[in-house]
Amino acid sequence: MDPTEIAKIVNAAPELARDAYKDLASGAMKQTGQLATDLVKAARLVLFPLQLAAALQDRLAGYVDRAVRQVPEPRLIVPAESVMLPIVEKLRFQEPDNPITRLYINLLARAMDGERIGEAHPAFISVISQLAPDEATFLTEMSRNKYTLILKMDESWQTPSLSQISDTFDQSGMPANLVQKSHDIVFRYTELNQPELFKVFLEHLDHLGLIEYTNEPSNDGEYRGVRTWTKERPKIFFIQQTAFGKLFYRACLADPKQQSQL
């Protein structure tokens, strides 16, 4: 809310309360209980922005405290306003149980950390604001391995079941060790709340520059020989985090207790 508007409400509140009290004390008001109730409701509506502002302020203070606690005291610095203020503005309207809230808090912590301030890329603020909770889960799932294998069952991108994934690999004709390696890096679709939107998430994260398709694993290295296409079987793709995506994951998504290992 604009500070000028808040000031107007603060100035008007005492007069409103006095008027309400006078009306409630009058004989006419005593005879009309519904009118008294309506007036009290109106007063509460006028005062609600002040109560909401106080609640938001308390919640925001809690978020900032969580960010500060991630940083060892000797490394705490005053964050740059160009990064801090936009993050704080976003956090003002984030619900505590929203998974995206944690990303903003982690990014704020990076901006306060003298050793890791370079991870607080200004573009990450905009990126977080565009993510769905399932897309944050998608990126976390990809962080398990250098490469992630995905299956395109058909042109509609039907989400493969666990049995379909197993059947695909078992019938691929690949050596057993390669089948196991493929199983180890296949995307776990069941981690998503809405796996039917997998293709949407895939395209959006690619558009944001956080992930990319790659042929490197099947052209060379330990995944060489993974079958990518036959008429009878689904198509297999490899995806990986981009350099930008890796930095984003490290700054905003990685568990603070595990970040030192990344």
MODELLER restraints for C-alpha pairs under 7 A, 6 or more apart:
rsr = mdl.restraints
at = mdl.atoms
rsr.add(forms.Gaussian(group=physical.xy_distance, feature=features.Distance(at['CA:13:A'], at['CA:47:A']), mean=7.00, stdev=0.5))
rsr.add(forms.Gaussian(group=physical.xy_distance, feature=features.Distance(at['CA:20:A'], at['CA:39:A']), mean=6.99, stdev=0.5))
rsr.add(forms.Gaussian(group=physical.xy_distance, feature=features.Distance(at['CA:23:A'], at['CA:29:A']), mean=6.05, stdev=0.5))
rsr.add(forms.Gaussian(group=physical.xy_distance, feature=features.Distance(at['CA:24:A'], at['CA:30:A']), mean=6.48, stdev=0.5))
rsr.add(forms.Gaussian(group=physical.xy_distance, feature=features.Distance(at['CA:24:A'], at['CA:36:A']), mean=6.36, stdev=0.5))
rsr.add(forms.Gaussian(group=physical.xy_distance, feature=features.Distance(at['CA:29:A'], at['CA:35:A']), mean=6.83, stdev=0.5))
rsr.add(forms.Gaussian(group=physical.xy_distance, feature=features.Distance(at['CA:29:A'], at['CA:36:A']), mean=6.17, stdev=0.5))
rsr.add(forms.Gaussian(group=physical.xy_distance, feature=features.Distance(at['CA:56:A'], at['CA:92:A']), mean=6.16, stdev=0.5))
rsr.add(forms.Gaussian(group=physical.xy_distance, feature=features.Distance(at['CA:60:A'], at['CA:91:A']), mean=6.62, stdev=0.5))
rsr.add(forms.Gaussian(group=physical.xy_distance, feature=features.Distance(at['CA:60:A'], at['CA:92:A']), mean=5.85, stdev=0.5))
rsr.add(forms.Gaussian(group=physical.xy_distance, feature=features.Distance(at['CA:63:A'], at['CA:105:A']), mean=6.39, stdev=0.5))
rsr.add(forms.Gaussian(group=physical.xy_distance, feature=features.Distance(at['CA:67:A'], at['CA:105:A']), mean=5.41, stdev=0.5))
rsr.add(forms.Gaussian(group=physical.xy_distance, feature=features.Distance(at['CA:67:A'], at['CA:106:A']), mean=6.26, stdev=0.5))
rsr.add(forms.Gaussian(group=physical.xy_distance, feature=features.Distance(at['CA:67:A'], at['CA:108:A']), mean=6.13, stdev=0.5))
rsr.add(forms.Gaussian(group=physical.xy_distance, feature=features.Distance(at['CA:67:A'], at['CA:109:A']), mean=4.53, stdev=0.5))
rsr.add(forms.Gaussian(group=physical.xy_distance, feature=features.Distance(at['CA:68:A'], at['CA:109:A']), mean=6.10, stdev=0.5))
rsr.add(forms.Gaussian(group=physical.xy_distance, feature=features.Distance(at['CA:70:A'], at['CA:109:A']), mean=6.34, stdev=0.5))
rsr.add(forms.Gaussian(group=physical.xy_distance, feature=features.Distance(at['CA:70:A'], at['CA:256:A']), mean=6.82, stdev=0.5))
rsr.add(forms.Gaussian(group=physical.xy_distance, feature=features.Distance(at['CA:71:A'], at['CA:109:A']), mean=6.60, stdev=0.5))
rsr.add(forms.Gaussian(group=physical.xy_distance, feature=features.Distance(at['CA:71:A'], at['CA:113:A']), mean=5.98, stdev=0.5))
rsr.add(forms.Gaussian(group=physical.xy_distance, feature=features.Distance(at['CA:75:A'], at['CA:113:A']), mean=5.46, stdev=0.5))
rsr.add(forms.Gaussian(group=physical.xy_distance, feature=features.Distance(at['CA:75:A'], at['CA:114:A']), mean=5.06, stdev=0.5))
rsr.add(forms.Gaussian(group=physical.xy_distance, feature=features.Distance(at['CA:75:A'], at['CA:115:A']), mean=6.58, stdev=0.5))
rsr.add(forms.Gaussian(group=physical.xy_distance, feature=features.Distance(at['CA:76:A'], at['CA:112:A']), mean=5.56, stdev=0.5))
rsr.add(forms.Gaussian(group=physical.xy_distance, feature=features.Distance(at['CA:76:A'], at['CA:113:A']), mean=5.21, stdev=0.5))
rsr.add(forms.Gaussian(group=physical.xy_distance, feature=features.Distance(at['CA:76:A'], at['CA:114:A']), mean=6.12, stdev=0.5))
rsr.add(forms.Gaussian(group=physical.xy_distance, feature=features.Distance(at['CA:77:A'], at['CA:112:A']), mean=5.09, stdev=0.5))
rsr.add(forms.Gaussian(group=physical.xy_distance, feature=features.Distance(at['CA:77:A'], at['CA:113:A']), mean=6.05, stdev=0.5))
rsr.add(forms.Gaussian(group=physical.xy_distance, feature=features.Distance(at['CA:77:A'], at['CA:114:A']), mean=5.83, stdev=0.5))
rsr.add(forms.Gaussian(group=physical.xy_distance, feature=features.Distance(at['CA:78:A'], at['CA:112:A']), mean=5.99, stdev=0.5))
rsr.add(forms.Gaussian(group=physical.xy_distance, feature=features.Distance(at['CA:79:A'], at['CA:111:A']), mean=5.26, stdev=0.5))
rsr.add(forms.Gaussian(group=physical.xy_distance, feature=features.Distance(at['CA:79:A'], at['CA:112:A']), mean=5.00, stdev=0.5))
rsr.add(forms.Gaussian(group=physical.xy_distance, feature=features.Distance(at['CA:83:A'], at['CA:122:A']), mean=6.10, stdev=0.5))
rsr.add(forms.Gaussian(group=physical.xy_distance, feature=features.Distance(at['CA:84:A'], at['CA:108:A']), mean=6.57, stdev=0.5))
rsr.add(forms.Gaussian(group=physical.xy_distance, feature=features.Distance(at['CA:87:A'], at['CA:104:A']), mean=6.34, stdev=0.5))
rsr.add(forms.Gaussian(group=physical.xy_distance, feature=features.Distance(at['CA:87:A'], at['CA:108:A']), mean=6.73, stdev=0.5))
rsr.add(forms.Gaussian(group=physical.xy_distance, feature=features.Distance(at['CA:87:A'], at['CA:125:A']), mean=6.57, stdev=0.5))
rsr.add(forms.Gaussian(group=physical.xy_distance, feature=features.Distance(at['CA:91:A'], at['CA:101:A']), mean=6.84, stdev=0.5))
rsr.add(forms.Gaussian(group=physical.xy_distance, feature=features.Distance(at['CA:91:A'], at['CA:104:A']), mean=6.83, stdev=0.5))
rsr.add(forms.Gaussian(group=physical.xy_distance, feature=features.Distance(at['CA:94:A'], at['CA:101:A']), mean=5.81, stdev=0.5))
rsr.add(forms.Gaussian(group=physical.xy_distance, feature=features.Distance(at['CA:95:A'], at['CA:101:A']), mean=6.96, stdev=0.5))
rsr.add(forms.Gaussian(group=physical.xy_distance, feature=features.Distance(at['CA:99:A'], at['CA:133:A']), mean=5.90, stdev=0.5))
rsr.add(forms.Gaussian(group=physical.xy_distance, feature=features.Distance(at['CA:100:A'], at['CA:133:A']), mean=6.13, stdev=0.5))
rsr.add(forms.Gaussian(group=physical.xy_distance, feature=features.Distance(at['CA:103:A'], at['CA:252:A']), mean=4.68, stdev=0.5))
rsr.add(forms.Gaussian(group=physical.xy_distance, feature=features.Distance(at['CA:103:A'], at['CA:253:A']), mean=5.89, stdev=0.5))
rsr.add(forms.Gaussian(group=physical.xy_distance, feature=features.Distance(at['CA:104:A'], at['CA:252:A']), mean=6.96, stdev=0.5))
rsr.add(forms.Gaussian(group=physical.xy_distance, feature=features.Distance(at['CA:106:A'], at['CA:251:A']), mean=6.56, stdev=0.5))
rsr.add(forms.Gaussian(group=physical.xy_distance, feature=features.Distance(at['CA:106:A'], at['CA:252:A']), mean=5.07, stdev=0.5))
rsr.add(forms.Gaussian(group=physical.xy_distance, feature=features.Distance(at['CA:107:A'], at['CA:120:A']), mean=5.96, stdev=0.5))
rsr.add(forms.Gaussian(group=physical.xy_distance, feature=features.Distance(at['CA:107:A'], at['CA:251:A']), mean=5.85, stdev=0.5))
rsr.add(forms.Gaussian(group=physical.xy_distance, feature=features.Distance(at['CA:107:A'], at['CA:252:A']), mean=5.24, stdev=0.5))
rsr.add(forms.Gaussian(group=physical.xy_distance, feature=features.Distance(at['CA:110:A'], at['CA:116:A']), mean=5.64, stdev=0.5))
rsr.add(forms.Gaussian(group=physical.xy_distance, feature=features.Distance(at['CA:110:A'], at['CA:117:A']), mean=5.25, stdev=0.5))
rsr.add(forms.Gaussian(group=physical.xy_distance, feature=features.Distance(at['CA:110:A'], at['CA:119:A']), mean=6.39, stdev=0.5))
rsr.add(forms.Gaussian(group=physical.xy_distance, feature=features.Distance(at['CA:110:A'], at['CA:120:A']), mean=5.54, stdev=0.5))
rsr.add(forms.Gaussian(group=physical.xy_distance, feature=features.Distance(at['CA:110:A'], at['CA:251:A']), mean=6.53, stdev=0.5))
rsr.add(forms.Gaussian(group=physical.xy_distance, feature=features.Distance(at['CA:111:A'], at['CA:117:A']), mean=4.88, stdev=0.5))
rsr.add(forms.Gaussian(group=physical.xy_distance, feature=features.Distance(at['CA:111:A'], at['CA:120:A']), mean=5.44, stdev=0.5))
rsr.add(forms.Gaussian(group=physical.xy_distance, feature=features.Distance(at['CA:119:A'], at['CA:247:A']), mean=6.53, stdev=0.5))
rsr.add(forms.Gaussian(group=physical.xy_distance, feature=features.Distance(at['CA:119:A'], at['CA:251:A']), mean=5.64, stdev=0.5))
rsr.add(forms.Gaussian(group=physical.xy_distance, feature=features.Distance(at['CA:120:A'], at['CA:251:A']), mean=6.59, stdev=0.5))
rsr.add(forms.Gaussian(group=physical.xy_distance, feature=features.Distance(at['CA:124:A'], at['CA:248:A']), mean=6.83, stdev=0.5))
rsr.add(forms.Gaussian(group=physical.xy_distance, feature=features.Distance(at['CA:134:A'], at['CA:192:A']), mean=5.76, stdev=0.5))
rsr.add(forms.Gaussian(group=physical.xy_distance, feature=features.Distance(at['CA:134:A'], at['CA:193:A']), mean=6.49, stdev=0.5))
rsr.add(forms.Gaussian(group=physical.xy_distance, feature=features.Distance(at['CA:135:A'], at['CA:201:A']), mean=5.98, stdev=0.5))
rsr.add(forms.Gaussian(group=physical.xy_distance, feature=features.Distance(at['CA:137:A'], at['CA:192:A']), mean=6.72, stdev=0.5))
rsr.add(forms.Gaussian(group=physical.xy_distance, feature=features.Distance(at['CA:142:A'], at['CA:148:A']), mean=6.06, stdev=0.5))
rsr.add(forms.Gaussian(group=physical.xy_distance, feature=features.Distance(at['CA:145:A'], at['CA:185:A']), mean=6.48, stdev=0.5))
rsr.add(forms.Gaussian(group=physical.xy_distance, feature=features.Distance(at['CA:146:A'], at['CA:240:A']), mean=6.44, stdev=0.5))
rsr.add(forms.Gaussian(group=physical.xy_distance, feature=features.Distance(at['CA:147:A'], at['CA:185:A']), mean=6.86, stdev=0.5))
rsr.add(forms.Gaussian(group=physical.xy_distance, feature=features.Distance(at['CA:147:A'], at['CA:238:A']), mean=6.34, stdev=0.5))
rsr.add(forms.Gaussian(group=physical.xy_distance, feature=features.Distance(at['CA:147:A'], at['CA:239:A']), mean=5.89, stdev=0.5))
rsr.add(forms.Gaussian(group=physical.xy_distance, feature=features.Distance(at['CA:147:A'], at['CA:240:A']), mean=5.02, stdev=0.5))
rsr.add(forms.Gaussian(group=physical.xy_distance, feature=features.Distance(at['CA:148:A'], at['CA:185:A']), mean=5.22, stdev=0.5))
rsr.add(forms.Gaussian(group=physical.xy_distance, feature=features.Distance(at['CA:148:A'], at['CA:186:A']), mean=5.77, stdev=0.5))
rsr.add(forms.Gaussian(group=physical.xy_distance, feature=features.Distance(at['CA:148:A'], at['CA:187:A']), mean=6.04, stdev=0.5))
rsr.add(forms.Gaussian(group=physical.xy_distance, feature=features.Distance(at['CA:148:A'], at['CA:238:A']), mean=5.59, stdev=0.5))
rsr.add(forms.Gaussian(group=physical.xy_distance, feature=features.Distance(at['CA:148:A'], at['CA:239:A']), mean=5.30, stdev=0.5))
rsr.add(forms.Gaussian(group=physical.xy_distance, feature=features.Distance(at['CA:148:A'], at['CA:240:A']), mean=6.14, stdev=0.5))
rsr.add(forms.Gaussian(group=physical.xy_distance, feature=features.Distance(at['CA:149:A'], at['CA:185:A']), mean=5.72, stdev=0.5))
rsr.add(forms.Gaussian(group=physical.xy_distance, feature=features.Distance(at['CA:149:A'], at['CA:186:A']), mean=4.40, stdev=0.5))
rsr.add(forms.Gaussian(group=physical.xy_distance, feature=features.Distance(at['CA:149:A'], at['CA:187:A']), mean=5.86, stdev=0.5))
rsr.add(forms.Gaussian(group=physical.xy_distance, feature=features.Distance(at['CA:149:A'], at['CA:236:A']), mean=6.88, stdev=0.5))
rsr.add(forms.Gaussian(group=physical.xy_distance, feature=features.Distance(at['CA:149:A'], at['CA:237:A']), mean=5.74, stdev=0.5))
rsr.add(forms.Gaussian(group=physical.xy_distance, feature=features.Distance(at['CA:149:A'], at['CA:238:A']), mean=4.69, stdev=0.5))
rsr.add(forms.Gaussian(group=physical.xy_distance, feature=features.Distance(at['CA:149:A'], at['CA:239:A']), mean=6.50, stdev=0.5))
rsr.add(forms.Gaussian(group=physical.xy_distance, feature=features.Distance(at['CA:150:A'], at['CA:186:A']), mean=5.88, stdev=0.5))
rsr.add(forms.Gaussian(group=physical.xy_distance, feature=features.Distance(at['CA:150:A'], at['CA:187:A']), mean=5.73, stdev=0.5))
rsr.add(forms.Gaussian(group=physical.xy_distance, feature=features.Distance(at['CA:150:A'], at['CA:236:A']), mean=5.87, stdev=0.5))
rsr.add(forms.Gaussian(group=physical.xy_distance, feature=features.Distance(at['CA:150:A'], at['CA:237:A']), mean=5.28, stdev=0.5))
rsr.add(forms.Gaussian(group=physical.xy_distance, feature=features.Distance(at['CA:150:A'], at['CA:238:A']), mean=6.32, stdev=0.5))
rsr.add(forms.Gaussian(group=physical.xy_distance, feature=features.Distance(at['CA:151:A'], at['CA:234:A']), mean=6.32, stdev=0.5))
rsr.add(forms.Gaussian(group=physical.xy_distance, feature=features.Distance(at['CA:151:A'], at['CA:235:A']), mean=5.86, stdev=0.5))
rsr.add(forms.Gaussian(group=physical.xy_distance, feature=features.Distance(at['CA:151:A'], at['CA:236:A']), mean=4.82, stdev=0.5))
rsr.add(forms.Gaussian(group=physical.xy_distance, feature=features.Distance(at['CA:151:A'], at['CA:237:A']), mean=6.43, stdev=0.5))
rsr.add(forms.Gaussian(group=physical.xy_distance, feature=features.Distance(at['CA:152:A'], at['CA:234:A']), mean=5.52, stdev=0.5))
rsr.add(forms.Gaussian(group=physical.xy_distance, feature=features.Distance(at['CA:152:A'], at['CA:235:A']), mean=5.12, stdev=0.5))
rsr.add(forms.Gaussian(group=physical.xy_distance, feature=features.Distance(at['CA:152:A'], at['CA:236:A']), mean=6.33, stdev=0.5))
rsr.add(forms.Gaussian(group=physical.xy_distance, feature=features.Distance(at['CA:153:A'], at['CA:160:A']), mean=6.58, stdev=0.5))
rsr.add(forms.Gaussian(group=physical.xy_distance, feature=features.Distance(at['CA:153:A'], at['CA:234:A']), mean=4.66, stdev=0.5))
rsr.add(forms.Gaussian(group=physical.xy_distance, feature=features.Distance(at['CA:153:A'], at['CA:235:A']), mean=6.72, stdev=0.5))
rsr.add(forms.Gaussian(group=physical.xy_distance, feature=features.Distance(at['CA:154:A'], at['CA:234:A']), mean=6.68, stdev=0.5))
rsr.add(forms.Gaussian(group=physical.xy_distance, feature=features.Distance(at['CA:157:A'], at['CA:199:A']), mean=6.76, stdev=0.5))
rsr.add(forms.Gaussian(group=physical.xy_distance, feature=features.Distance(at['CA:159:A'], at['CA:195:A']), mean=6.58, stdev=0.5))
rsr.add(forms.Gaussian(group=physical.xy_distance, feature=features.Distance(at['CA:159:A'], at['CA:196:A']), mean=5.90, stdev=0.5))
rsr.add(forms.Gaussian(group=physical.xy_distance, feature=features.Distance(at['CA:168:A'], at['CA:233:A']), mean=6.74, stdev=0.5))
rsr.add(forms.Gaussian(group=physical.xy_distance, feature=features.Distance(at['CA:169:A'], at['CA:179:A']), mean=5.88, stdev=0.5))
rsr.add(forms.Gaussian(group=physical.xy_distance, feature=features.Distance(at['CA:172:A'], at['CA:227:A']), mean=6.99, stdev=0.5))
rsr.add(forms.Gaussian(group=physical.xy_distance, feature=features.Distance(at['CA:174:A'], at['CA:226:A']), mean=6.95, stdev=0.5))
rsr.add(forms.Gaussian(group=physical.xy_distance, feature=features.Distance(at['CA:178:A'], at['CA:223:A']), mean=6.93, stdev=0.5))
rsr.add(forms.Gaussian(group=physical.xy_distance, feature=features.Distance(at['CA:189:A'], at['CA:195:A']), mean=5.78, stdev=0.5))
rsr.add(forms.Gaussian(group=physical.xy_distance, feature=features.Distance(at['CA:205:A'], at['CA:211:A']), mean=6.00, stdev=0.5))
rsr.add(forms.Gaussian(group=physical.xy_distance, feature=features.Distance(at['CA:206:A'], at['CA:212:A']), mean=5.75, stdev=0.5))
rsr.add(forms.Gaussian(group=physical.xy_distance, feature=features.Distance(at['CA:209:A'], at['CA:242:A']), mean=6.92, stdev=0.5))
rsr.add(forms.Gaussian(group=physical.xy_distance, feature=features.Distance(at['CA:209:A'], at['CA:244:A']), mean=6.92, stdev=0.5))
rsr.add(forms.Gaussian(group=physical.xy_distance, feature=features.Distance(at['CA:209:A'], at['CA:245:A']), mean=6.87, stdev=0.5))
rsr.add(forms.Gaussian(group=physical.xy_distance, feature=features.Distance(at['CA:210:A'], at['CA:241:A']), mean=5.90, stdev=0.5))
rsr.add(forms.Gaussian(group=physical.xy_distance, feature=features.Distance(at['CA:210:A'], at['CA:242:A']), mean=5.49, stdev=0.5))
rsr.add(forms.Gaussian(group=physical.xy_distance, feature=features.Distance(at['CA:210:A'], at['CA:244:A']), mean=5.96, stdev=0.5))
rsr.add(forms.Gaussian(group=physical.xy_distance, feature=features.Distance(at['CA:210:A'], at['CA:245:A']), mean=3.90, stdev=0.5))
rsr.add(forms.Gaussian(group=physical.xy_distance, feature=features.Distance(at['CA:211:A'], at['CA:239:A']), mean=6.82, stdev=0.5))
rsr.add(forms.Gaussian(group=physical.xy_distance, feature=features.Distance(at['CA:211:A'], at['CA:240:A']), mean=5.58, stdev=0.5))
rsr.add(forms.Gaussian(group=physical.xy_distance, feature=features.Distance(at['CA:211:A'], at['CA:241:A']), mean=4.29, stdev=0.5))
rsr.add(forms.Gaussian(group=physical.xy_distance, feature=features.Distance(at['CA:211:A'], at['CA:242:A']), mean=5.10, stdev=0.5))
rsr.add(forms.Gaussian(group=physical.xy_distance, feature=features.Distance(at['CA:211:A'], at['CA:245:A']), mean=6.17, stdev=0.5))
rsr.add(forms.Gaussian(group=physical.xy_distance, feature=features.Distance(at['CA:212:A'], at['CA:239:A']), mean=5.55, stdev=0.5))
rsr.add(forms.Gaussian(group=physical.xy_distance, feature=features.Distance(at['CA:212:A'], at['CA:240:A']), mean=5.62, stdev=0.5))
rsr.add(forms.Gaussian(group=physical.xy_distance, feature=features.Distance(at['CA:212:A'], at['CA:241:A']), mean=6.31, stdev=0.5))
rsr.add(forms.Gaussian(group=physical.xy_distance, feature=features.Distance(at['CA:212:A'], at['CA:242:A']), mean=6.22, stdev=0.5))
rsr.add(forms.Gaussian(group=physical.xy_distance, feature=features.Distance(at['CA:213:A'], at['CA:238:A']), mean=5.95, stdev=0.5))
rsr.add(forms.Gaussian(group=physical.xy_distance, feature=features.Distance(at['CA:213:A'], at['CA:239:A']), mean=4.37, stdev=0.5))
rsr.add(forms.Gaussian(group=physical.xy_distance, feature=features.Distance(at['CA:213:A'], at['CA:240:A']), mean=6.50, stdev=0.5))
rsr.add(forms.Gaussian(group=physical.xy_distance, feature=features.Distance(at['CA:214:A'], at['CA:238:A']), mean=5.55, stdev=0.5))
rsr.add(forms.Gaussian(group=physical.xy_distance, feature=features.Distance(at['CA:214:A'], at['CA:239:A']), mean=5.56, stdev=0.5))
rsr.add(forms.Gaussian(group=physical.xy_distance, feature=features.Distance(at['CA:214:A'], at['CA:240:A']), mean=6.94, stdev=0.5))
rsr.add(forms.Gaussian(group=physical.xy_distance, feature=features.Distance(at['CA:215:A'], at['CA:238:A']), mean=6.53, stdev=0.5))
rsr.add(forms.Gaussian(group=physical.xy_distance, feature=features.Distance(at['CA:217:A'], at['CA:223:A']), mean=5.17, stdev=0.5))
rsr.add(forms.Gaussian(group=physical.xy_distance, feature=features.Distance(at['CA:217:A'], at['CA:224:A']), mean=6.17, stdev=0.5))
rsr.add(forms.Gaussian(group=physical.xy_distance, feature=features.Distance(at['CA:218:A'], at['CA:224:A']), mean=4.17, stdev=0.5))
rsr.add(forms.Gaussian(group=physical.xy_distance, feature=features.Distance(at['CA:218:A'], at['CA:225:A']), mean=6.13, stdev=0.5))
rsr.add(forms.Gaussian(group=physical.xy_distance, feature=features.Distance(at['CA:218:A'], at['CA:226:A']), mean=5.97, stdev=0.5))
rsr.add(forms.Gaussian(group=physical.xy_distance, feature=features.Distance(at['CA:228:A'], at['CA:235:A']), mean=5.40, stdev=0.5))
rsr.add(forms.Gaussian(group=physical.xy_distance, feature=features.Distance(at['CA:228:A'], at['CA:236:A']), mean=4.74, stdev=0.5))
rsr.add(forms.Gaussian(group=physical.xy_distance, feature=features.Distance(at['CA:229:A'], at['CA:235:A']), mean=4.97, stdev=0.5))
rsr.add(forms.Gaussian(group=physical.xy_distance, feature=features.Distance(at['CA:229:A'], at['CA:236:A']), mean=6.82, stdev=0.5))
rsr.add(forms.Gaussian(group=physical.xy_distance, feature=features.Distance(at['CA:250:A'], at['CA:259:A']), mean=6.56, stdev=0.5))
